[in-house]
């Protein structure tokens, strides 16, 4: 179902992209000199669709970088919780010898589960 919905959205988008590329094949000057527009120091002639697609790609990369930087606090929190879980697992392994022999162990002749307390602190 998800694959069908993706196709339903992406096919029209792909059609628009192809139409944009076909309709804008004329080369246009791209200048990186804002102070001398008549005789720029660095200028290149590219088809308009290449400039547009390049700008979109640059926006995706810059947006991805800022998103990654913005999630730093979340990643740090996840690392903290992972260390805490590892510490609790080690404590569980240390205390396991004090637990009943088998999970679900019952008193002989009954269905009452055996419950044991941890040893008293020293």
PyMOL commands that set and color helices and strands:
alter all, ss='L'
color gray80, all
select helices_A, chain A and resi 2-23+48-70+72-98
alter helices_A, ss='H'
color red, helices_A
select strands_A, chain A and resi 27-31+43-47
alter strands_A, ss='S'
color yellow, strands_A
deselect
rebuild
show_as cartoon
